[in-house]
Amino acid sequence: MARAFFGGQVVAESDRFEVVEGNVYFPPEALREVFFRPNPMHTVCGWKGTASYYDVVVGEEVAEGAAWFYPDPKPAAANIKGHVAFWRGVTVER
């Protein structure tokens, strides 16, 4: 079981996940959507493709761009399509 925490809340939880480069990628259905809002940021990884981001919001606490995902990854990263990973103050335990 993997869980992501922010602001005293579990924002994602699943017993199904992928680990890539040390990051836990949660399937989309693992997210508690009420804690996420789109962020306009994008970055590019040479082998995974273009990442999109979410802000993680719990009450008044905001972790901007703290969740990322690959909506259309390159073939080498097909196993994480749509899966979400975290940083910037979001704690992941497994």
MIVO-432292 format. One line per 10 residues: number of its first residue (from 1); their letters; for each residue y, x, z of C-alpha. Coordinates in pm, whole numbers. Layout:
NUM> A> Y,X,Z  ... $
// end
This chain:
1> MARAFFGGQV> 0,0,0  347,128,-88  673,-10,49  1039,63,-26  1293,10,254  1671,-17,254  1911,-162,508  1627,-255,742  1454,-465,476  1145,-421,262 $
11> VAESDRFEVV> 1286,-437,-92  958,-369,-276  592,-379,-173  264,-342,-361  -86,-205,-337  -61,-132,-710  174,147,-814  198,462,-1024  304,807,-905  489,1023,-1158 $
21> EGNVYFPPEA> 659,1352,-1071  625,1265,-702  801,928,-740  630,599,-660  683,345,-940  642,-16,-828  540,-288,-1076  819,-538,-1147  651,-818,-951  663,-599,-636 $
31> LREVFFRPNP> 1043,-624,-617  1214,-870,-387  1466,-967,-654  1729,-1094,-410  1804,-729,-321  1869,-607,-677  2159,-628,-919  2197,-460,-1258  2386,-133,-1277  2530,-17,-1614 $
41> MHTVCGWKGT> 2407,342,-1572  2152,494,-1811  1995,838,-1821  1755,1003,-2062  1436,1190,-1978  1289,1402,-2256  934,1273,-2214  982,929,-2051  1276,793,-2250  1591,607,-2143 $
51> ASYYDVVVGE> 1609,481,-1786  1805,175,-1675  1923,121,-1317  1970,-137,-1043  2186,-129,-734  1996,-211,-416  2196,-451,-199  2112,-564,154  2394,-755,321  2702,-531,309 $
61> EVAEGAAWFY> 2499,-216,235  2485,-104,-128  2289,186,-276  2442,216,-622  2197,303,-897  1923,360,-639  1646,199,-846  1551,306,-1196  1303,191,-1455  1204,251,-1815 $
71> PDPKPAAANI> 1213,-77,-2009  1085,89,-2329  933,426,-2236  800,686,-2476  420,672,-2530  349,946,-2272  501,723,-2001  360,388,-2114  191,341,-1773  532,300,-1601 $
81> KGHVAFWRGV> 687,53,-1845  909,-177,-1638  798,-14,-1310  1075,72,-1061  1125,393,-860  1385,468,-592  1624,729,-454  1976,738,-301  1891,614,46  1594,394,-32 $
91> TVER> 1291,514,165  944,484,15  628,497,228  267,484,115 $
// end
